[in-house]
Amino acid sequence: MSSAAAAKPAEFETIVVETTHVACDGGNGPLGHPRVFLNMGHDRQVVCPYCSRTYVLAEGAKVKAGH
């Protein structure tokens, strides 16, 4: 078994938020990615298509109707 096969899969960051609309830029300053705005819709989480960070709506946070 090669060491690459035995390596642990990359773990992606999970961030708890209070709103269903979030902005992600990768969080690494100039080494991040273009800022994208993500909307959870009716779900309670959304995954960034660039860096795979997962944004999860906090327990008890209210989902606002509208925009």
Biopython code that builds the backbone (N, CA, C, O; Angstrom):
import numpy as np
from Bio.PDB.StructureBuilder import StructureBuilder

atoms = [
    (1, "MET", "N", (0.852, -1.185, 0.000)),
    (1, "MET", "CA", (0.000, 0.000, 0.000)),
    (1, "MET", "C", (0.888, 1.235, 0.000)),
    (1, "MET", "O", (1.778, 1.357, 0.842)),
    (2, "SER", "N", (0.658, 2.147, -0.930)),
    (2, "SER", "CA", (1.475, 3.357, -1.015)),
    (2, "SER", "C", (1.062, 4.340, 0.068)),
    (2, "SER", "O", (-0.044, 4.265, 0.603)),
    (3, "SER", "N", (1.961, 5.262, 0.386)),
    (3, "SER", "CA", (1.653, 6.254, 1.413)),
    (3, "SER", "C", (0.537, 7.186, 0.953)),
    (3, "SER", "O", (-0.221, 7.694, 1.779)),
    (4, "ALA", "N", (0.427, 7.417, -0.361)),
    (4, "ALA", "CA", (-0.655, 8.264, -0.879)),
    (4, "ALA", "C", (-2.007, 7.605, -0.634)),
    (4, "ALA", "O", (-2.979, 8.286, -0.306)),
    (5, "ALA", "N", (-2.075, 6.297, -0.790)),
    (5, "ALA", "CA", (-3.336, 5.584, -0.571)),
    (5, "ALA", "C", (-3.707, 5.576, 0.900)),
    (5, "ALA", "O", (-4.888, 5.552, 1.244)),
    (6, "ALA", "N", (-2.701, 5.595, 1.775)),
    (6, "ALA", "CA", (-2.951, 5.569, 3.206)),
    (6, "ALA", "C", (-3.207, 6.961, 3.772)),
    (6, "ALA", "O", (-3.615, 7.097, 4.926)),
    (7, "ALA", "N", (-2.972, 7.985, 2.974)),
    (7, "ALA", "CA", (-3.160, 9.359, 3.453)),
    (7, "ALA", "C", (-4.622, 9.609, 3.763)),
    (7, "ALA", "O", (-5.519, 9.086, 3.102)),
    (8, "LYS", "N", (-4.837, 10.418, 4.781)),
    (8, "LYS", "CA", (-6.181, 10.790, 5.185)),
    (8, "LYS", "C", (-6.788, 11.729, 4.155)),
    (8, "LYS", "O", (-6.089, 12.616, 3.666)),
    (9, "PRO", "N", (-8.064, 11.571, 3.805)),
    (9, "PRO", "CA", (-8.672, 12.503, 2.853)),
    (9, "PRO", "C", (-8.703, 13.913, 3.438)),
    (9, "PRO", "O", (-8.784, 14.090, 4.654)),
    (10, "ALA", "N", (-8.640, 14.900, 2.569)),
    (10, "ALA", "CA", (-8.652, 16.297, 3.028)),
    (10, "ALA", "C", (-9.969, 16.597, 3.727)),
    (10, "ALA", "O", (-11.039, 16.191, 3.274)),
    (11, "GLU", "N", (-9.868, 17.312, 4.834)),
    (11, "GLU", "CA", (-11.068, 17.717, 5.550)),
    (11, "GLU", "C", (-11.366, 19.161, 5.181)),
    (11, "GLU", "O", (-10.468, 20.004, 5.160)),
    (12, "PHE", "N", (-12.613, 19.439, 4.893)),
    (12, "PHE", "CA", (-13.013, 20.778, 4.506)),
    (12, "PHE", "C", (-13.611, 21.493, 5.707)),
    (12, "PHE", "O", (-14.252, 20.879, 6.561)),
    (13, "GLU", "N", (-13.395, 22.775, 5.757)),
    (13, "GLU", "CA", (-13.846, 23.592, 6.868)),
    (13, "GLU", "C", (-15.366, 23.741, 6.865)),
    (13, "GLU", "O", (-15.981, 23.915, 5.813)),
    (14, "THR", "N", (-15.956, 23.672, 8.046)),
    (14, "THR", "CA", (-17.384, 23.927, 8.218)),
    (14, "THR", "C", (-17.534, 25.181, 9.057)),
    (14, "THR", "O", (-16.928, 25.304, 10.122)),
    (15, "ILE", "N", (-18.346, 26.115, 8.572)),
    (15, "ILE", "CA", (-18.541, 27.392, 9.251)),
    (15, "ILE", "C", (-20.018, 27.547, 9.577)),
    (15, "ILE", "O", (-20.872, 27.429, 8.698)),
    (16, "VAL", "N", (-20.315, 27.812, 10.848)),
    (16, "VAL", "CA", (-21.691, 28.024, 11.290)),
    (16, "VAL", "C", (-22.004, 29.504, 11.132)),
    (16, "VAL", "O", (-21.247, 30.360, 11.590)),
    (17, "VAL", "N", (-23.130, 29.800, 10.478)),
    (17, "VAL", "CA", (-23.521, 31.184, 10.189)),
    (17, "VAL", "C", (-24.939, 31.451, 10.682)),
    (17, "VAL", "O", (-25.694, 30.523, 10.973)),
    (18, "GLU", "N", (-25.284, 32.724, 10.770)),
    (18, "GLU", "CA", (-26.599, 33.143, 11.267)),
    (18, "GLU", "C", (-27.555, 33.561, 10.159)),
    (18, "GLU", "O", (-28.688, 33.950, 10.440)),
    (19, "THR", "N", (-27.121, 33.487, 8.907)),
    (19, "THR", "CA", (-27.931, 33.933, 7.784)),
    (19, "THR", "C", (-27.836, 32.933, 6.633)),
    (19, "THR", "O", (-26.862, 32.187, 6.527)),
    (20, "THR", "N", (-28.856, 32.924, 5.771)),
    (20, "THR", "CA", (-28.860, 31.991, 4.645)),
    (20, "THR", "C", (-28.081, 32.515, 3.449)),
    (20, "THR", "O", (-27.913, 31.796, 2.464)),
    (21, "HIS", "N", (-27.597, 33.762, 3.515)),
    (21, "HIS", "CA", (-26.788, 34.355, 2.452)),
    (21, "HIS", "C", (-25.374, 34.565, 2.989)),
    (21, "HIS", "O", (-25.192, 35.235, 4.005)),
    (22, "VAL", "N", (-24.381, 34.002, 2.319)),
    (22, "VAL", "CA", (-22.993, 34.133, 2.764)),
    (22, "VAL", "C", (-22.095, 34.476, 1.578)),
    (22, "VAL", "O", (-22.447, 34.233, 0.424)),
    (23, "ALA", "N", (-20.925, 35.049, 1.886)),
    (23, "ALA", "CA", (-19.911, 35.327, 0.870)),
    (23, "ALA", "C", (-18.674, 34.530, 1.236)),
    (23, "ALA", "O", (-18.301, 34.470, 2.407)),
    (24, "CYS", "N", (-18.033, 33.920, 0.252)),
    (24, "CYS", "CA", (-16.829, 33.134, 0.495)),
    (24, "CYS", "C", (-15.731, 33.596, -0.462)),
    (24, "CYS", "O", (-15.961, 33.770, -1.659)),
    (25, "ASP", "N", (-14.522, 33.792, 0.099)),
    (25, "ASP", "CA", (-13.370, 34.147, -0.734)),
    (25, "ASP", "C", (-12.197, 33.194, -0.481)),
    (25, "ASP", "O", (-11.064, 33.486, -0.864)),
    (26, "GLY", "N", (-12.465, 32.078, 0.152)),
    (26, "GLY", "CA", (-11.428, 31.099, 0.433)),
    (26, "GLY", "C", (-10.670, 31.368, 1.712)),
    (26, "GLY", "O", (-10.012, 30.474, 2.246)),
    (27, "GLY", "N", (-10.753, 32.588, 2.211)),
    (27, "GLY", "CA", (-10.167, 32.919, 3.494)),
    (27, "GLY", "C", (-8.651, 32.969, 3.564)),
    (27, "GLY", "O", (-8.108, 33.094, 4.661)),
    (28, "ASN", "N", (-7.949, 32.877, 2.457)),
    (28, "ASN", "CA", (-6.492, 32.871, 2.499)),
    (28, "ASN", "C", (-5.895, 34.117, 1.874)),
    (28, "ASN", "O", (-4.812, 34.058, 1.291)),
    (29, "GLY", "N", (-6.581, 35.240, 1.984)),
    (29, "GLY", "CA", (-6.070, 36.486, 1.415)),
    (29, "GLY", "C", (-5.805, 36.337, -0.067)),
    (29, "GLY", "O", (-6.682, 35.885, -0.803)),
    (30, "PRO", "N", (-4.614, 36.707, -0.527)),
    (30, "PRO", "CA", (-4.319, 36.622, -1.963)),
    (30, "PRO", "C", (-4.272, 35.180, -2.480)),
    (30, "PRO", "O", (-4.307, 34.953, -3.690)),
    (31, "LEU", "N", (-4.193, 34.215, -1.575)),
    (31, "LEU", "CA", (-4.160, 32.810, -2.000)),
    (31, "LEU", "C", (-5.551, 32.185, -2.020)),
    (31, "LEU", "O", (-5.690, 30.993, -2.292)),
    (32, "GLY", "N", (-6.578, 32.977, -1.737)),
    (32, "GLY", "CA", (-7.950, 32.476, -1.734)),
    (32, "GLY", "C", (-8.487, 32.335, -3.155)),
    (32, "GLY", "O", (-7.754, 31.953, -4.067)),
    (33, "HIS", "N", (-9.755, 32.640, -3.337)),
    (33, "HIS", "CA", (-10.388, 32.574, -4.652)),
    (33, "HIS", "C", (-11.292, 33.781, -4.814)),
    (33, "HIS", "O", (-11.506, 34.515, -3.850)),
    (34, "PRO", "N", (-11.833, 34.010, -6.012)),
    (34, "PRO", "CA", (-12.754, 35.146, -6.190)),
    (34, "PRO", "C", (-13.928, 35.033, -5.217)),
    (34, "PRO", "O", (-14.412, 33.934, -4.946)),
    (35, "ARG", "N", (-14.378, 36.159, -4.702)),
    (35, "ARG", "CA", (-15.509, 36.146, -3.769)),
    (35, "ARG", "C", (-16.763, 35.710, -4.505)),
    (35, "ARG", "O", (-17.096, 36.235, -5.568)),
    (36, "VAL", "N", (-17.450, 34.739, -3.917)),
    (36, "VAL", "CA", (-18.721, 34.277, -4.458)),
    (36, "VAL", "C", (-19.776, 34.432, -3.378)),
    (36, "VAL", "O", (-19.493, 34.274, -2.190)),
    (37, "PHE", "N", (-20.986, 34.741, -3.798)),
    (37, "PHE", "CA", (-22.101, 34.884, -2.881)),
    (37, "PHE", "C", (-22.971, 33.646, -3.015)),
    (37, "PHE", "O", (-23.378, 33.269, -4.114)),
    (38, "LEU", "N", (-23.247, 33.026, -1.887)),
    (38, "LEU", "CA", (-23.970, 31.756, -1.867)),
    (38, "LEU", "C", (-25.276, 31.921, -1.110)),
    (38, "LEU", "O", (-25.334, 32.633, -0.107)),
    (39, "ASN", "N", (-26.314, 31.270, -1.584)),
    (39, "ASN", "CA", (-27.640, 31.332, -0.975)),
    (39, "ASN", "C", (-28.081, 29.914, -0.646)),
    (39, "ASN", "O", (-28.102, 29.049, -1.522)),
    (40, "MET", "N", (-28.430, 29.672, 0.606)),
    (40, "MET", "CA", (-28.862, 28.342, 1.034)),
    (40, "MET", "C", (-30.252, 27.980, 0.520)),
    (40, "MET", "O", (-30.604, 26.802, 0.456)),
    (41, "GLY", "N", (-31.033, 28.977, 0.159)),
    (41, "GLY", "CA", (-32.410, 28.694, -0.247)),
    (41, "GLY", "C", (-33.162, 28.111, 0.939)),
    (41, "GLY", "O", (-33.150, 28.694, 2.023)),
    (42, "HIS", "N", (-33.817, 26.973, 0.751)),
    (42, "HIS", "CA", (-34.571, 26.337, 1.838)),
    (42, "HIS", "C", (-33.727, 25.316, 2.583)),
    (42, "HIS", "O", (-34.182, 24.744, 3.574)),
    (43, "ASP", "N", (-32.506, 25.081, 2.123)),
    (43, "ASP", "CA", (-31.614, 24.149, 2.813)),
    (43, "ASP", "C", (-31.024, 24.842, 4.034)),
    (43, "ASP", "O", (-31.192, 26.049, 4.203)),
    (44, "ARG", "N", (-30.349, 24.107, 4.866)),
    (44, "ARG", "CA", (-29.701, 24.687, 6.037)),
    (44, "ARG", "C", (-28.183, 24.673, 5.881)),
    (44, "ARG", "O", (-27.443, 24.903, 6.838)),
    (45, "GLN", "N", (-27.731, 24.399, 4.648)),
    (45, "GLN", "CA", (-26.293, 24.455, 4.388)),
    (45, "GLN", "C", (-26.030, 24.680, 2.912)),
    (45, "GLN", "O", (-26.889, 24.427, 2.067)),
    (46, "VAL", "N", (-24.818, 25.163, 2.613)),
    (46, "VAL", "CA", (-24.395, 25.379, 1.231)),
    (46, "VAL", "C", (-22.885, 25.152, 1.176)),
    (46, "VAL", "O", (-22.172, 25.457, 2.132)),
    (47, "VAL", "N", (-22.402, 24.617, 0.058)),
    (47, "VAL", "CA", (-20.979, 24.318, -0.116)),
    (47, "VAL", "C", (-20.401, 25.244, -1.188)),
    (47, "VAL", "O", (-20.983, 25.405, -2.261)),
    (48, "CYS", "N", (-19.262, 25.846, -0.887)),
    (48, "CYS", "CA", (-18.589, 26.717, -1.847)),
    (48, "CYS", "C", (-18.053, 25.880, -3.005)),
    (48, "CYS", "O", (-17.365, 24.885, -2.777)),
    (49, "PRO", "N", (-18.357, 26.267, -4.242)),
    (49, "PRO", "CA", (-17.883, 25.496, -5.399)),
    (49, "PRO", "C", (-16.379, 25.618, -5.638)),
    (49, "PRO", "O", (-15.804, 24.803, -6.360)),
    (50, "TYR", "N", (-15.732, 26.624, -5.043)),
    (50, "TYR", "CA", (-14.287, 26.794, -5.226)),
    (50, "TYR", "C", (-13.479, 26.003, -4.190)),
    (50, "TYR", "O", (-12.606, 25.214, -4.551)),
    (51, "CYS", "N", (-13.771, 26.215, -2.911)),
    (51, "CYS", "CA", (-12.906, 25.661, -1.860)),
    (51, "CYS", "C", (-13.557, 24.567, -1.026)),
    (51, "CYS", "O", (-12.915, 23.994, -0.146)),
    (52, "SER", "N", (-14.816, 24.274, -1.291)),
    (52, "SER", "CA", (-15.573, 23.223, -0.601)),
    (52, "SER", "C", (-15.833, 23.513, 0.873)),
    (52, "SER", "O", (-16.182, 22.604, 1.626)),
    (53, "ARG", "N", (-15.668, 24.772, 1.300)),
    (53, "ARG", "CA", (-16.103, 25.114, 2.655)),
    (53, "ARG", "C", (-17.599, 24.883, 2.720)),
    (53, "ARG", "O", (-18.321, 25.148, 1.760)),
    (54, "THR", "N", (-18.058, 24.387, 3.857)),
    (54, "THR", "CA", (-19.482, 24.173, 4.056)),
    (54, "THR", "C", (-19.988, 25.204, 5.052)),
    (54, "THR", "O", (-19.457, 25.318, 6.156)),
    (55, "TYR", "N", (-21.002, 25.948, 4.669)),
    (55, "TYR", "CA", (-21.639, 26.919, 5.547)),
    (55, "TYR", "C", (-22.940, 26.303, 6.042)),
    (55, "TYR", "O", (-23.781, 25.882, 5.249)),
    (56, "VAL", "N", (-23.095, 26.254, 7.369)),
    (56, "VAL", "CA", (-24.256, 25.626, 7.991)),
    (56, "VAL", "C", (-24.995, 26.678, 8.807)),
    (56, "VAL", "O", (-24.380, 27.435, 9.558)),
    (57, "LEU", "N", (-26.306, 26.722, 8.660)),
    (57, "LEU", "CA", (-27.120, 27.663, 9.413)),
    (57, "LEU", "C", (-27.166, 27.250, 10.879)),
    (57, "LEU", "O", (-27.444, 26.093, 11.193)),
    (58, "ALA", "N", (-26.894, 28.189, 11.770)),
    (58, "ALA", "CA", (-26.855, 27.930, 13.213)),
    (58, "ALA", "C", (-28.206, 27.417, 13.698)),
    (58, "ALA", "O", (-29.252, 27.803, 13.176)),
    (59, "GLU", "N", (-28.173, 26.556, 14.688)),
    (59, "GLU", "CA", (-29.389, 26.052, 15.308)),
    (59, "GLU", "C", (-30.154, 27.235, 15.901)),
    (59, "GLU", "O", (-29.581, 28.042, 16.633)),
    (60, "GLY", "N", (-31.422, 27.336, 15.594)),
    (60, "GLY", "CA", (-32.248, 28.413, 16.118)),
    (60, "GLY", "C", (-32.227, 29.683, 15.272)),
    (60, "GLY", "O", (-32.996, 30.606, 15.539)),
    (61, "ALA", "N", (-31.363, 29.751, 14.258)),
    (61, "ALA", "CA", (-31.326, 30.939, 13.387)),
    (61, "ALA", "C", (-32.601, 30.972, 12.568)),
    (61, "ALA", "O", (-33.076, 29.935, 12.104)),
    (62, "LYS", "N", (-33.148, 32.146, 12.392)),
    (62, "LYS", "CA", (-34.387, 32.288, 11.649)),
    (62, "LYS", "C", (-34.104, 32.507, 10.176)),
    (62, "LYS", "O", (-33.248, 33.312, 9.809)),
    (63, "VAL", "N", (-34.824, 31.788, 9.339)),
    (63, "VAL", "CA", (-34.710, 31.950, 7.888)),
    (63, "VAL", "C", (-35.666, 33.071, 7.496)),
    (63, "VAL", "O", (-36.873, 32.971, 7.716)),
    (64, "LYS", "N", (-35.121, 34.138, 6.914)),
    (64, "LYS", "CA", (-35.941, 35.275, 6.526)),
    (64, "LYS", "C", (-36.510, 35.055, 5.143)),
    (64, "LYS", "O", (-35.804, 34.607, 4.239)),
    (65, "ALA", "N", (-37.772, 35.363, 4.975)),
    (65, "ALA", "CA", (-38.413, 35.298, 3.662)),
    (65, "ALA", "C", (-38.089, 36.591, 2.923)),
    (65, "ALA", "O", (-37.783, 37.605, 3.550)),
    (66, "GLY", "N", (-38.153, 36.561, 1.634)),
    (66, "GLY", "CA", (-37.897, 37.763, 0.862)),
    (66, "GLY", "C", (-36.836, 37.533, -0.179)),
    (66, "GLY", "O", (-36.724, 36.439, -0.732)),
    (67, "HIS", "N", (-36.053, 38.564, -0.450)),
    (67, "HIS", "CA", (-35.025, 38.559, -1.501)),
    (67, "HIS", "C", (-34.561, 37.176, -1.749)),
    (67, "HIS", "O", (-33.697, 36.957, -2.597)),
]
sb = StructureBuilder()
sb.init_structure("model")
sb.init_model(0)
sb.init_chain("A")
sb.init_seg("    ")
for serial, (resi, resn, name, xyz) in enumerate(atoms, 1):
    if name == "N":
        sb.init_residue(resn, " ", resi, " ")
    sb.init_atom(name, np.array(xyz, "f"), 0.0, 1.0, " ", f" {name:<3s}", serial, name[0])
structure = sb.get_structure()
